[in-house]
Amino acid sequence: MQFELYKDRQGEFRWRLRHANGNILATSSEGYKARASAVKCIDAVKASADVPVKELK
């Protein structure tokens, strides 16, 4: 898996998490004007890897 950081059509930074098979597993919910803000969001997602799953009914 890898995170991909890119600029969208509006020139804002976005990210996506891509599986080794090419499928997109997650994407940023918004664009960021600053690259550092997008990287900070990626870091937050990476840090939450140990967060438990809550099943909603």
Residue frames as a rotation matrix with the C-alpha (Angstrom) as fourth column:
MET 1
0.585 0.811 0.000 0.00
0.811 -0.585 0.000 0.00
0.000 0.000 -1.000 0.00
GLN 2
-0.648 -0.761 -0.038 1.04
0.761 -0.648 -0.005 3.57
-0.021 -0.032 0.999 -0.50
PHE 3
0.315 0.644 -0.697 -0.29
0.486 -0.740 -0.464 7.07
-0.815 -0.192 -0.547 -0.03
GLU 4
-0.303 -0.327 0.895 -0.42
0.932 -0.296 0.208 9.19
0.197 0.898 0.394 -3.17
LEU 5
0.004 0.210 -0.978 -0.30
0.451 -0.873 -0.186 12.96
-0.893 -0.440 -0.098 -2.84
TYR 6
-0.524 -0.114 0.844 -1.46
0.850 -0.128 0.511 15.00
0.050 0.985 0.164 -5.84
LYS 7
-0.806 0.305 -0.507 -2.99
-0.193 -0.946 -0.262 18.30
-0.559 -0.114 0.821 -6.94
ASP 8
-0.092 0.867 0.490 -6.61
0.727 0.395 -0.562 18.33
-0.680 0.304 -0.667 -8.10
ARG 9
-0.020 0.158 0.987 -8.10
0.942 -0.327 0.071 20.46
0.334 0.932 -0.142 -10.90
GLN 10
0.895 0.382 0.231 -8.48
0.269 -0.875 0.403 23.40
0.356 -0.299 -0.886 -8.53
GLY 11
0.138 -0.949 0.283 -4.79
-0.185 -0.305 -0.934 23.22
0.973 0.077 -0.217 -7.65
GLU 12
0.381 0.044 0.924 -5.40
-0.920 -0.086 0.383 21.90
0.096 -0.995 0.007 -4.14
PHE 13
-0.679 -0.699 -0.223 -3.54
-0.635 0.712 -0.298 18.99
0.367 -0.061 -0.928 -2.60
ARG 14
0.575 0.791 0.208 -5.37
-0.813 0.523 0.254 15.72
0.092 -0.316 0.944 -2.05
TRP 15
-0.632 -0.750 0.194 -4.30
-0.765 0.644 0.003 12.24
-0.127 -0.147 -0.981 -1.07
ARG 16
0.602 0.741 -0.298 -5.44
-0.738 0.659 0.147 8.69
0.305 0.131 0.943 -1.62
LEU 17
-0.202 -0.580 0.789 -4.40
-0.725 0.631 0.277 5.36
-0.659 -0.516 -0.548 -0.14
ARG 18
0.384 0.273 -0.882 -3.86
-0.877 0.406 -0.256 2.78
0.288 0.872 0.396 -2.85
HIS 19
0.656 -0.087 0.750 -3.63
-0.291 0.887 0.358 -0.99
-0.697 -0.453 0.557 -2.28
ALA 20
-0.430 -0.898 0.098 -0.87
-0.325 0.255 0.911 -2.97
-0.843 0.359 -0.401 -3.99
ASN 21
-0.372 0.362 0.854 -3.50
0.745 0.665 0.043 -4.34
-0.553 0.653 -0.518 -6.39
GLY 22
-0.859 -0.052 0.510 -4.32
0.401 -0.688 0.606 -0.80
0.319 0.724 0.611 -7.57
ASN 23
0.168 0.985 -0.040 -7.62
0.762 -0.104 0.639 -0.36
0.625 -0.138 -0.768 -5.74
ILE 24
-0.516 -0.223 0.827 -8.17
-0.240 -0.889 -0.390 2.92
0.822 -0.400 0.405 -3.93
LEU 25
-0.385 0.298 -0.874 -8.91
0.783 0.606 -0.138 2.23
0.489 -0.737 -0.466 -0.26
ALA 26
0.307 0.436 -0.846 -9.34
0.809 -0.588 -0.010 5.79
-0.502 -0.681 -0.533 1.05
THR 27
-0.155 -0.318 0.935 -9.27
0.746 -0.658 -0.100 9.37
0.647 0.683 0.339 -0.19
SER 28
-0.924 -0.147 -0.352 -9.07
0.340 -0.734 -0.588 12.79
-0.172 -0.663 0.728 1.38
SER 29
-0.029 0.999 -0.020 -12.48
0.950 0.021 -0.311 14.31
-0.310 -0.028 -0.950 2.01
GLU 30
0.895 0.266 -0.359 -11.29
0.178 -0.949 -0.261 17.78
-0.410 0.170 -0.896 1.03
GLY 31
0.442 -0.772 0.458 -8.57
0.622 -0.104 -0.776 19.60
0.646 0.628 0.434 -0.85
TYR 32
0.552 -0.373 -0.746 -5.80
0.634 -0.394 0.666 21.46
-0.542 -0.840 0.019 0.97
LYS 33
0.979 -0.201 0.043 -4.21
-0.135 -0.786 -0.603 24.69
0.155 0.585 -0.796 -0.21
ALA 34
0.217 -0.944 0.249 -0.96
-0.976 -0.205 0.073 23.83
-0.018 -0.259 -0.966 1.57
ARG 35
0.114 -0.288 -0.951 0.94
-0.358 0.881 -0.309 20.62
0.927 0.375 -0.002 0.88
ALA 36
-0.846 -0.515 0.136 1.90
-0.275 0.203 -0.940 20.47
0.457 -0.832 -0.314 4.56
SER 37
-0.292 0.827 0.481 -1.79
-0.907 -0.079 -0.414 20.33
-0.304 -0.557 0.772 5.54
ALA 38
0.582 0.474 -0.661 -2.38
-0.701 0.704 -0.112 17.31
0.412 0.529 0.742 3.29
VAL 39
-0.248 -0.765 -0.595 0.72
-0.145 0.636 -0.758 15.59
0.958 -0.101 -0.269 4.68
LYS 40
-0.788 0.027 0.615 -0.53
-0.613 -0.135 -0.779 16.29
0.062 -0.990 0.123 8.22
CYS 41
0.279 0.956 0.089 -3.81
-0.946 0.290 -0.144 14.56
-0.163 -0.044 0.986 7.35
ILE 42
0.397 -0.244 -0.885 -1.92
-0.362 0.844 -0.396 11.55
0.843 0.478 0.247 5.93
ASP 43
-0.689 -0.724 0.012 0.08
-0.251 0.223 -0.942 11.38
0.680 -0.652 -0.336 9.16
ALA 44
-0.418 0.629 0.655 -3.16
-0.881 -0.105 -0.461 11.42
-0.221 -0.770 0.598 11.18
VAL 45
0.632 0.633 -0.447 -4.54
-0.736 0.671 -0.091 8.51
0.242 0.387 0.890 9.15
LYS 46
0.021 -0.725 -0.689 -1.30
-0.173 0.676 -0.716 6.56
0.985 0.135 -0.111 9.59
ALA 47
-0.813 -0.360 0.458 -1.36
-0.461 -0.084 -0.883 7.20
0.357 -0.929 -0.098 13.35
SER 48
-0.081 0.889 0.450 -4.92
-0.964 0.045 -0.262 5.90
-0.254 -0.455 0.854 13.60
ALA 49
-0.258 -0.067 -0.964 -4.04
-0.632 0.766 0.116 2.44
0.731 0.639 -0.240 12.28
ASP 50
-0.883 -0.142 -0.446 -4.47
0.202 0.744 -0.637 0.94
0.423 -0.653 -0.628 15.76
VAL 51
-0.636 0.724 0.266 -7.87
-0.759 -0.526 -0.383 2.52
-0.137 -0.446 0.885 16.37
PRO 52
-0.726 0.401 0.558 -10.57
0.216 0.904 -0.368 -0.11
-0.653 -0.147 -0.743 17.01
VAL 53
-0.854 0.518 0.045 -13.34
-0.010 -0.103 0.995 -0.68
0.519 0.849 0.093 14.49
LYS 54
-0.684 0.726 0.072 -16.82
-0.215 -0.106 -0.971 0.31
-0.697 -0.680 0.229 15.64
GLU 55
-0.839 0.458 0.294 -19.63
0.509 0.471 0.720 -1.50
0.191 0.754 -0.629 13.86
LEU 56
-0.766 0.632 -0.119 -22.67
-0.562 -0.747 -0.354 0.69
-0.313 -0.204 0.927 13.27
LYS 57
-0.766 0.565 0.307 -26.11
0.591 0.806 -0.008 -0.88
-0.252 0.176 -0.952 13.12
